Amino acid sequence: MITVENLTKSFQHNQNNVVALNGVSMEVPAGAVCGVVGPSGAGKSTLARCIALLEKPDSGAIRVDGTDLVSLGGKALRAARRQIGVVPQGDSLLRQRTAAGNVALPLEAAGMAGPQRRSRVGELLDLVGLTDKASMYPDQLSGGQRQRIAVARALAAKPSVLLADEPTSALDPATTDSVLTVLDRARSELGVTVLVVTHDMAVVRRIADDVAVLEDGKVVEHGKVLDLVAEPGSRISSTLLPETNQAASLKPSATGHDVVAEVVLVGFAAVGALLPEASSRFGVELSILGGGLTRLGETPVAKFRVGLSGERSESALKWMIEHDAHVRRAPVCVDGAAA
């Protein structure tokens, strides 16, 4: 588990003190993938560099499996750094080394014997799906292949934590998917806790269990992705879920319905059956006024703006809430004023 407590970090820039992190606190469960998102300058990369011990914070604590890394020094600090694999932003491979040679680099630095080293490199090339590229040099590989080799190199020393800074930057969608598959396999097959700094919400949608949103050096939203998307007004919800027809937020009578609401459904059972069952059970007409379906990891999630018509519309809506639908009533206007 990664625990960050009240982390602060500032830099001097043009004789001004720039606060990059301002009291950041968050937790990443062991074996989870956490996406760190936010606008440019929010502090995402600084947070990753502090956790990786590449930058020393001004104050606060960074705990990995209960050990406060900030307080370490000497051999203890070097040992802690070996438990954190880093995939830096951009193309970081050594051009004079083959793909296998790049993966082997940290193992050579650790003094691992040749037979063991070759075996470990082979395992990692298989993990990232590039066994057939072992003897190729970086300039012979595509951008996505180079990034997958960088992930393999970061995993060479069997770290418990993997930090990836913008791992899909400038990659096309198909190549992005191959890199994310590798990060997901690191979590699922090796049990590594993965922290991904990204501006691409497709990364969060595809592999993240948790997400932290940074703005101006502060965490403004943090939690499990599937919990946050169900919260009204959540930044993550508005970013990850389909947009609904905002015109449907007018008073229900303007749409020809008795009740208008925004409904978020999470999971196969809810997405597939809840709305038609509510309509049938209460004898109401249910219309989809906007929204759509997406997938977060392996879980289908729907966000719809619905209109209900019939005497038992309110009962149908209440029943949906009781069966784990997340419902927000659309604003209702009465005689031109907000109700």
C-alpha positions in Angstrom: 0.0 0.0 0.0 1.1 3.6 -0.8 0.2 6.2 1.8 0.9 9.9 1.3 0.3 12.2 4.2 0.2 16.0 4.0 3.0 16.1 1.4 4.3 19.5 0.4 6.9 20.5 -2.2 7.9 23.8 -3.6 10.5 25.1 -6.1 12.2 28.4 -6.7 11.4 29.8 -10.2 12.5 33.2 -11.3 13.1 34.2 -7.7 9.5 33.1 -6.9 8.4 30.3 -4.6 6.2 27.9 -6.7 4.2 25.5 -4.6 3.9 22.2 -6.6 2.3 20.1 -3.8 0.2 21.6 -1.1 -0.8 19.2 1.7 -1.4 16.2 -0.6 -2.8 13.1 1.2 -4.0 9.9 -0.5 -3.8 6.1 -0.3 -3.4 3.5 -3.0 -4.4 -0.1 -1.9 -1.9 -2.8 -2.5 -2.2 -4.4 -5.9 -4.4 -1.6 -7.3 -3.9 0.7 -10.3 -4.3 4.3 -9.4 -4.6 7.1 -12.0 -3.3 10.5 -11.0 -5.0 13.1 -13.3 -5.3 16.8 -13.5 -4.4 19.8 -15.7 -0.8 20.7 -16.7 0.9 22.2 -13.7 -1.3 20.5 -11.2 1.6 18.7 -9.5 1.1 15.2 -10.9 4.7 14.5 -12.0 6.1 16.1 -8.9 4.0 13.7 -6.8 5.3 10.7 -8.8 8.9 11.9 -8.4 8.5 12.3 -4.7 7.0 8.9 -4.3 9.8 7.5 -6.4 12.3 9.3 -4.1 13.7 11.2 -7.1 12.6 14.4 -5.3 12.7 15.0 -1.6 9.5 16.6 -0.3 9.6 19.7 2.0 7.4 18.0 4.5 5.0 15.1 4.9 5.3 11.3 4.8 5.4 8.7 2.1 4.8 5.2 3.3 5.1 2.1 1.2 3.9 -1.0 3.1 4.2 0.9 6.3 7.7 2.2 5.9 8.2 6.0 5.8 10.5 6.5 2.8 11.1 10.2 3.6 12.9 9.4 6.8 15.3 6.9 5.2 19.0 7.4 4.3 22.0 5.4 3.2 21.6 1.7 2.6 18.0 1.8 3.7 17.1 4.4 1.1 18.9 2.6 -1.7 17.0 -0.6 -0.7 13.7 1.2 -0.7 14.4 2.7 -4.1 14.8 -0.8 -5.5 11.2 -1.6 -4.5 9.9 1.2 -6.7 10.1 0.8 -10.4 9.9 3.9 -12.5 8.8 4.3 -16.2 9.8 7.9 -16.9 8.0 10.2 -19.3 9.3 10.0 -22.9 11.7 7.6 -24.6 14.2 6.6 -22.0 15.9 3.5 -23.5 19.7 3.4 -24.2 20.2 3.5 -28.0 23.4 1.4 -27.9 21.7 -1.5 -26.1 19.3 -4.0 -27.5 15.8 -4.5 -26.0 17.1 -7.3 -23.9 20.1 -5.3 -22.9 17.9 -2.4 -21.7 15.8 -4.8 -19.6 18.9 -6.3 -18.2 20.5 -3.0 -17.1 19.2 -2.8 -13.5 20.0 -6.5 -13.0 23.6 -5.9 -14.1 23.8 -3.0 -11.7 22.5 -5.3 -8.9 25.2 -7.9 -9.7 22.9 -10.7 -10.7 24.6 -13.6 -12.3 24.4 -14.1 -16.1 22.2 -17.2 -16.2 19.7 -15.8 -13.7 19.8 -12.4 -15.5 19.0 -14.0 -18.9 16.2 -16.0 -17.4 14.6 -12.9 -15.7 15.0 -10.8 -19.0 13.2 -13.6 -20.9 10.3 -13.6 -18.4 9.9 -9.9 -18.7 10.0 -9.8 -22.5 7.3 -12.5 -22.4 5.2 -10.5 -20.0 5.3 -7.4 -22.4 4.8 -9.6 -25.5 8.2 -8.7 -27.1 10.2 -11.9 -26.9 10.8 -11.8 -30.7 12.3 -8.2 -30.4 15.0 -9.1 -27.8 17.9 -8.5 -30.2 16.5 -5.3 -31.7 17.8 -1.9 -30.9 15.4 0.9 -29.8 15.5 2.7 -33.2 14.2 -0.5 -34.7 11.2 -0.6 -32.5 7.9 1.4 -32.6 7.1 4.0 -29.9 4.7 1.6 -28.2 7.3 -1.3 -28.2 9.9 1.0 -26.7 7.5 2.0 -24.0 6.7 -1.7 -23.2 10.5 -2.4 -23.0 10.7 0.6 -20.5 8.0 -1.1 -18.4 9.8 -4.4 -18.5 13.0 -2.7 -17.4 11.2 -1.0 -14.5 9.9 -4.4 -13.4 13.3 -6.1 -13.6 14.2 -5.9 -9.9 10.8 -7.2 -8.8 9.5 -3.9 -7.3 6.4 -3.8 -5.2 5.4 -0.4 -6.7 5.5 0.8 -10.3 5.3 4.5 -11.2 4.5 5.4 -14.8 4.6 9.1 -15.8 2.5 9.7 -18.9 3.2 6.2 -20.3 0.9 6.7 -23.3 1.9 10.2 -24.3 1.9 10.7 -28.1 0.8 7.1 -28.8 -2.1 6.1 -31.1 -5.1 4.3 -29.6 -4.0 0.8 -30.6 -0.5 1.3 -29.3 -1.9 2.9 -26.1 -4.0 -0.2 -25.5 -0.9 -2.5 -25.8 1.0 -0.4 -23.2 -2.0 -0.4 -20.8 -2.4 -4.1 -21.2 1.2 -4.5 -20.0 0.6 -2.3 -16.9 -2.6 -4.2 -16.2 -0.7 -7.5 -16.4 1.9 -6.2 -14.0 -0.8 -5.6 -11.5 -2.8 -8.8 -12.1 0.1 -11.3 -12.6 2.9 -9.8 -10.5 0.8 -8.1 -7.8 2.5 -4.8 -8.3 0.8 -1.6 -7.1 0.7 0.8 -10.1 0.5 4.6 -10.0 -0.1 6.1 -13.4 0.3 9.8 -14.0 -1.7 10.8 -17.1 -3.6 13.5 -18.8 -5.5 10.8 -20.8 -8.7 9.8 -19.2 -8.8 6.7 -21.5 -6.1 5.4 -19.2 -8.3 5.7 -16.2 -11.3 4.3 -18.0 -9.3 1.3 -19.2 -7.2 0.1 -16.2 -7.7 2.3 -13.0 -9.2 0.9 -9.9 -8.7 4.2 -8.0 -8.2 7.8 -9.2 -6.8 11.0 -7.7 -7.6 14.4 -9.2 -5.0 17.1 -8.6 -5.6 20.9 -9.1 -3.1 23.5 -8.0 -1.1 21.0 -6.0 -4.0 19.7 -4.0 -6.1 16.5 -4.2 -9.6 17.7 -5.0 -11.1 14.2 -5.5 -9.9 10.7 -4.6 -11.4 7.3 -4.3 -12.5 4.2 -6.2 -13.5 5.0 -9.8 -16.8 3.1 -9.6 -17.7 4.9 -6.4 -16.8 8.4 -7.8 -18.7 8.0 -11.1 -21.9 7.5 -9.1 -21.6 10.7 -7.1 -23.5 13.7 -8.4 -21.2 16.5 -9.3 -18.1 14.3 -9.4 -15.4 15.6 -11.7 -14.6 12.0 -12.6 -18.2 11.2 -13.4 -18.6 14.2 -15.8 -15.3 13.2 -17.5 -15.7 9.4 -17.8 -19.4 8.9 -18.4 -21.4 9.8 -21.5 -23.0 13.2 -21.7 -26.8 13.5 -21.3 -29.2 15.8 -23.1 -29.0 19.0 -21.0 -32.3 20.2 -22.6 -34.0 17.4 -20.6 -33.2 19.3 -17.4 -36.2 21.6 -18.0 -39.4 21.0 -16.0 -40.8 17.5 -16.7 -44.0 18.9 -18.4 -41.8 20.5 -21.0 -40.6 17.1 -22.1 -44.1 15.5 -21.8 -43.1 13.3 -18.8 -44.3 13.2 -15.2 -40.7 12.7 -13.8 -37.3 13.5 -15.3 -34.1 12.2 -13.7 -30.5 11.4 -14.3 -29.7 7.7 -13.6 -26.3 6.1 -13.3 -26.2 2.3 -13.4 -23.1 0.2 -12.5 -22.6 -3.5 -13.3 -24.0 -6.0 -15.8 -27.3 -6.7 -13.9 -28.2 -3.0 -13.4 -27.3 -1.9 -16.9 -29.1 -4.7 -18.6 -32.3 -5.0 -16.6 -33.1 -2.3 -14.1 -34.8 0.2 -16.3 -37.1 -2.2 -18.2 -38.0 -4.0 -15.0 -39.0 -0.7 -13.3 -41.1 0.2 -16.3 -42.8 -3.2 -16.3 -43.2 -3.5 -12.5 -44.9 -0.2 -12.1 -46.7 0.1 -15.4 -45.0 3.3 -16.4 -43.7 4.5 -19.7 -39.9 5.1 -19.6 -38.0 7.0 -22.3 -34.3 7.5 -22.7 -33.8 11.3 -23.2 -30.0 11.2 -23.5 -26.8 9.5 -22.3 -25.2 6.2 -23.1 -23.1 3.2 -22.1 -19.4 2.9 -21.4 -17.1 0.5 -19.8 -14.7 1.2 -16.8 -12.2 -1.7 -16.7 -14.4 -4.8 -17.1 -17.5 -3.1 -15.6 -20.3 -1.7 -17.8 -21.6 1.7 -16.6 -24.5 3.6 -18.0 -25.6 7.2 -17.5 -29.0 8.1 -18.8 -31.4 11.0 -18.5 -34.8 9.3 -18.4 -38.4 10.5 -18.5 -41.1 8.6 -16.7 -44.8 8.9 -17.4 -47.6 7.3 -15.4 -49.3 7.4 -12.1 -46.6 5.3 -10.4 -43.6 7.2 -11.8 -42.4 8.3 -8.4 -42.7 4.8 -7.1 -40.7 3.4 -10.0 -38.0 5.9 -9.4 -37.9 5.1 -5.6 -37.7 1.4 -6.5 -34.7 2.0 -8.8 -32.9 3.8 -6.0 -33.6 0.9 -3.6 -32.0 -1.4 -6.2 -28.7 0.5 -6.4 -29.4 2.9 -9.2 -27.8 6.3 -8.5 -30.4 8.9 -9.2 -30.3 12.7 -9.4 -33.6 14.5 -10.0 -33.4 17.0 -12.8 -34.1 20.6 -11.7 -37.8 21.3 -11.8 -39.3 24.7 -12.6 -42.7 25.9 -11.3 -44.3 29.0 -12.8 -40.9 30.1 -14.2 -39.1 29.9 -10.8 -36.9 27.1 -9.5 -38.7 24.7 -7.2 
